[in-house]
Amino acid sequence: MVLLVDIYFLSSYYMARVNKRCSLMELGL
């Protein structure tokens, strides 16, 4: 169960970073 929570937290954190990077790229364009 702890592994699932860790994976969910890490995946959500990674997706947030990717989304932020994409939004920054869109603003740059």
Distance bins in CASP14 RR format, pairs under 12 A and 6 or more apart:
PFRMAT RR
TARGET T0000
AUTHOR 0000-0000-0000
RMODE 2
METHOD distances of the structure
MODEL  1
1 7 0 0 0 0 0 1 0 0 0 0 0
1 8 0 0 0 0 0 1 0 0 0 0 0
2 8 0 0 0 0 0 1 0 0 0 0 0
2 9 0 0 0 0 0 1 0 0 0 0 0
3 9 0 0 0 0 0 1 0 0 0 0 0
3 10 0 0 0 0 0 1 0 0 0 0 0
4 10 0 0 0 0 0 1 0 0 0 0 0
4 11 0 0 0 0 0 1 0 0 0 0 0
5 11 0 0 0 0 0 1 0 0 0 0 0
5 12 0 0 0 0 0 1 0 0 0 0 0
6 12 0 0 0 0 0 1 0 0 0 0 0
6 13 0 0 0 0 0 1 0 0 0 0 0
7 13 0 0 0 0 0 1 0 0 0 0 0
7 14 0 0 0 0 0 1 0 0 0 0 0
8 14 0 0 0 0 0 1 0 0 0 0 0
8 15 0 0 0 0 0 1 0 0 0 0 0
9 15 0 0 0 0 0 1 0 0 0 0 0
9 16 0 0 0 0 0 1 0 0 0 0 0
10 16 0 0 0 0 0 1 0 0 0 0 0
10 17 0 0 0 0 0 1 0 0 0 0 0
11 17 0 0 0 0 0 1 0 0 0 0 0
11 18 0 0 0 0 0 1 0 0 0 0 0
12 18 0 0 0 0 0 1 0 0 0 0 0
12 19 0 0 0 0 0 1 0 0 0 0 0
13 19 0 0 0 0 0 1 0 0 0 0 0
13 20 0 0 0 0 0 1 0 0 0 0 0
14 20 0 0 0 0 0 1 0 0 0 0 0
14 21 0 0 0 0 0 1 0 0 0 0 0
15 21 0 0 0 0 0 1 0 0 0 0 0
15 22 0 0 0 0 0 1 0 0 0 0 0
16 22 0 0 0 0 0 1 0 0 0 0 0
16 23 0 0 0 0 0 1 0 0 0 0 0
17 23 0 0 0 0 0 1 0 0 0 0 0
17 24 0 0 0 0 0 1 0 0 0 0 0
18 24 0 0 0 0 0 1 0 0 0 0 0
18 25 0 0 0 0 0 1 0 0 0 0 0
19 25 0 0 0 0 0 1 0 0 0 0 0
19 26 0 0 0 0 0 1 0 0 0 0 0
20 26 0 0 0 0 0 1 0 0 0 0 0
20 27 0 0 0 0 0 1 0 0 0 0 0
21 27 0 0 0 0 0 1 0 0 0 0 0
21 28 0 0 0 0 0 1 0 0 0 0 0
22 28 0 0 0 0 0 1 0 0 0 0 0
22 29 0 0 0 0 0 1 0 0 0 0 0
23 29 0 0 0 0 0 1 0 0 0 0 0
END
